[in-house]
């Protein structure tokens, strides 16, 4: 039988370049459209802005008039605390489930994995009433607790594979040298799981930073807007832009939301690939 011929490398390269252009161009278009006026956007949608007429005031208006400064500060606080809790609590839970044998340990591990299998949106109604009963609606604390609980299953799933792969002799050597249980975990085993910790932190940062559904359900009724995050601010800005066509400011808001995610990914992309690859091999 005739063996099928290999796909030409030039065809593969052309397909990949086409896909890259398809993904990258919308972001580039948003970036330079944020420096144009509404008239320029409607008159020639895809034209580059004139260098002598860059409308940087779109960013000033988005930051101050649309209160993106307040939304940005709230998103930074909520995301930082949530990711810190997810990584810290997830590492301790994954270590306990991976290192200690207990009759209920496997059941607890699968219970955490159920959080990955079942969409969290299905529980939004009882979650809403529970948060209201606790007085945590329209608050940053309530949002942080929900994000932490939602991110723990993924963190435990990734980190448990790292801890299972570590030789038990390292733990025994630490105990012989005088380390207690927590000291052995903190000083010896946790640093060895650094690729997994970085991977979990990056993915959770991206997920929490751009999350809209829970933010809308749990803080959408905050009339002071003190607990609203960037996605909610962007949604309000898009609704406002439909009435007085301030699309330059809308695109500026989009850039402010995208830039932190893009910067984190570009700076730590090697850590993401390394962590996922090592986690797949060790899991």
N, C-alpha and C positions, 0 to 999 in steps of 0.2 A: 504494500500500500504506500501511496505517496504521502510523505509527512507534510503537514501544513507549514507553509513558509512563515518565517518570523515577520512580525509587524515592523516595517521600516522605522528606524530611529527618528528620521525626520518627521514622520507622521506623528509619532508619540510627542516629539518636541513641539510640533505645531498645535496639537490638542492641548497640551499643558499650558503653552503660552496663551492660547485662546481662552482657556478657563481662568488663568491668572488675570488677563485683561478684563474678563467679565466680572470678576470679583473686585478687582482693585479700582476700576474706573468709577463706579458709583461713589466710592469714598473720596476719590480725587475731585470728582464733580461737585460733591457737597462742600469740600474744602474751599475750592475757588469761588463757588457760588455764594459762600458766606461773606465774601468781600465785594459783592455786587449789590446794587440797588434793585428794588422790585421792578422798576422800569427796564433795567438791563436784563434781568432774568427773563422777563416775558418777551422782550424784543428779540433777544438772541440767546436762547436757553443754554446752549453748549459752548458759547464763545468765552474765551478767557477775559478776565477783567482788565481794564486798562491800568497800567502801573501807576499812572498819575492820578487815578481816581479810585483808589482802593477804599472801600467803605468799612474801615475798621470800627466805626461807631456801632456796627451791628453787634459786635462782641460787648461793647460797653452797655448797650441797651439790654442785651440778654442777661448780662451779669447783674445789673442794678435794677432796671425797670421790671424785668421778668423774674427778679429775685433768684437768679441762678446761683448767686454767691451763697445764699442761705441754703438752697438745695444741695449745693456742692459740699458745704461743711457738714450737713446732716448725712450725706452719703458716705463721706470719708469716715465719720464717726461710727456709723452703723456697720459699714463694711469692715473696718479695722477691728472693731470689737468682736464682730461675728466670726470673722476668719480666725482671729486669735483663739476664741473659745472652741471653734470646730477643730482646729489643729491640736490644741492642748488636750481637750477632753477625748477627742478621737484617738490620739496617740496612747493615752492611758488605757482607754477601753480596749483598743486593739492589742496592746501589750498583754493585758490581763487575759483576754480571750485566746491569744495565741500561745501564751507561755504556761498557763495553769490548766490542769485537767480538773473538770468539774462536771457532774452529771447533767447539770442544766446549762453548761457553757455553750455547747453546740446549739441548743435551742435558742439561747439568747443571741448567738451570732446570726442565726437564720431570721430571728425576729428583727434584727437590725437590717438585714438584707431585704426584708419585706418592704422597708422604706424606699428601696430602689425599684421594687417591682410594682408597687401600688402608687399611682399618681397622687401627690399630696393635695391636689386641687379637689379631690373627692371628699376630703375632710374639712373643707373650708367652712361649711355651715356650723358643725359643732365647734370648730376652732374659734369661729367668730363669737359664738355665745359664751364659750369658756373664757376668752380674753375679755369680754365685756364684764363677766362676773368677777374677774380678778382686777378689774379697773385698769387694764393695760391697753385698751383701745386708744388709738390716736396718740401713741407714745413711742419713743425711740426704744425703750426697754422691751416693750412687747414685740416690736419688730425684730430686735436682736435675738430674743428668745426663740421666735419662730424660725428665723434663718439658721440659728444654731442647731435646732432640732432637725430641720430639713437637710442640713449638710452633714450631720454625723454619720448616716449610713454609708455614704460614699467614702468618707474619711476612714472609717473602720474597715471597709472592704479593701481599700488600697493598702493601708498600713499593716493590717494583719498579715498580708503576704510577705511584707518586709521582715516583720518580727519572727515569723515562722522560719524564714530562711537563715536567720542568724544562728551560729553554733551555740549550743548550750554550754560549751566549755568556757565561752566568754563570761557568761553569767556566773558560772561556778568559780572562775578565777577571781572575779570581782568580789564574790562573797568571801572567799578565802583571804583576800587582801583586806577584809574588814568592812566592806560596803554593806549597808543594809539593803532592803528590797528596793526602796525608792532611790537610794544613791546608785545602785547598780543600773536601774532603769535610766536615771537622769544623766549619769556621767559616762556610762559605757554603751548601752544599747541604743538609746535615743539618738546620739550623734551618728551612729551607723545607718540609721533610717532617714538620714537627711534628704536623699533624693525623693523619697516618698513624701516627706513633710513639705518640701518645696512644691511638688506636683499638686498635692492637695490644696495648699495655700493659693496657688495660681488659679486653679480651676474654680475654687470657691470664691475667690476675689472677683473673677469675671462673672460668675453666676449671681452673686449678691449685688454687685455694682449695677447690673442691668435688669435686675428683677423688678417686675411691674405688678404682677397679679396680687401677691400678698400685700405689697405696699399700698395698692389701691383699696383692697378690701379692709385692711386694718388701720389705715391712716387717712383714707379719703375723706373722712368726716371732720378732720382737724381744720377748723375755721382759721386758726392762727397760722397754719402751714408750717409750724415749727418742726413737725416730725415727718414732713414730706421729703422724699428723696428725689434725685435727678430725673428718673423716668417719669415720675408724676409731674414734675415741673415741665418736662418736655412735652408731655401729653397736653397739659394746660396751654402751653405755648402754641402747639399745633392747632388746638381748637380756636384760640384767639386769632391766629394768623389767617384762618379761613374767613374771618369777618372783615379784617382791614388789610389783608394781603401783605403782611410783613414777613415775607418769606426769607429775606436776608437775615433777619434776626432768628428765624426758625433754624436755618442752616447753621448759624453760629452756635445755637444751642446744641445741635446735633454734634458739631465738632467738639464742644466742651465735654459731651458725654463719651464720645468715642476715644478721645486722646489718651486718657489714663489707661484704658484697656489696651490700646495699641502700643503704648509705651511699655507697659508691663510685659506684653507678649514679645516685643522686639528685644527687650533686654534679657529676658529669661527663656527664650525659645529653646535653647540647648538644654536647659534644665527640664523643660516640659518633655522633650523627646526622650531624654535620658531616663527621667523618672518613670514615664509610661512604659518604656522598653524594659527597664529593670524590674518594674512591678509585674509586667506580664510574664517575664521569665521566672520570677520568684514566686508569683502567686500560684 
